[in-house]
Amino acid sequence: MAMETITLNTFCHRDKDGFINLDATMSKFKANLKAYIEEKEAEHFAMLGAVDAVFDKYNGASISIDALVGLVAIQLNATPTSYKSIAMRIRGFIKINSQMVNESNGSMFTWGSHGEIMRGPK
């Protein structure tokens, strides 16, 4: 399910008199939200697996962010048409799951002093 913008006026479930049925609308929203959450969780674990595969292949290496994004995109079977979108999501994933080296908060990735990335504690 691709992220989409909903318009409440058309999303709401209406009864035969044209009034919004709150319970039916909430059920519809809950089903859509559940599918969205499942999609995002699947994407997270796919991205995590791809990043792990890259770090496993280059064990102990620090990798520049651009190289890491490219290598992870290959793991995720990016195509020339999907690369830009996938690369943006990979960068976001890395940013969310990383911190500077001198912060010890259990992040997945750490940043080196020259902008390279290393795997954090597993």
Secondary structure as the mmCIF struct_conf table of DSSP 4:
data_model
#
loop_
_struct_conf.conf_type_id
_struct_conf.id
_struct_conf.beg_label_comp_id
_struct_conf.beg_label_asym_id
_struct_conf.beg_label_seq_id
_struct_conf.end_label_comp_id
_struct_conf.end_label_asym_id
_struct_conf.end_label_seq_id
HELX_RH_AL_P HELX_RH_AL_P1 LEU A 8 PHE A 11
BEND BEND1 CYS A 12 CYS A 12
STRN STRN1 ARG A 14 ARG A 14
TURN_TY1_P TURN_TY1_P1 LYS A 16 ASP A 17
BEND BEND2 GLY A 18 GLY A 18
STRN STRN2 ILE A 20 ILE A 20
HELX_RH_AL_P HELX_RH_AL_P2 LEU A 22 LYS A 57
TURN_TY1_P TURN_TY1_P2 TYR A 58 GLY A 60
STRN STRN3 ILE A 63 SER A 64
HELX_RH_AL_P HELX_RH_AL_P3 ILE A 65 GLN A 75
TURN_TY1_P TURN_TY1_P3 LEU A 76 ASN A 77
TURN_TY1_P TURN_TY1_P4 PRO A 80 SER A 82
HELX_RH_AL_P HELX_RH_AL_P4 TYR A 83 ILE A 96
TURN_TY1_P TURN_TY1_P5 ASN A 97 ASN A 97
STRN STRN4 SER A 98 MET A 100
TURN_TY1_P TURN_TY1_P6 VAL A 101 ASN A 102
BEND BEND3 ASN A 105 ASN A 105
BEND BEND4 MET A 108 MET A 108
STRN STRN5 PHE A 109 TRP A 111
TURN_TY1_P TURN_TY1_P7 SER A 113 HIS A 114
BEND BEND5 GLY A 115 GLY A 115
STRN STRN6 GLU A 116 ARG A 119
#
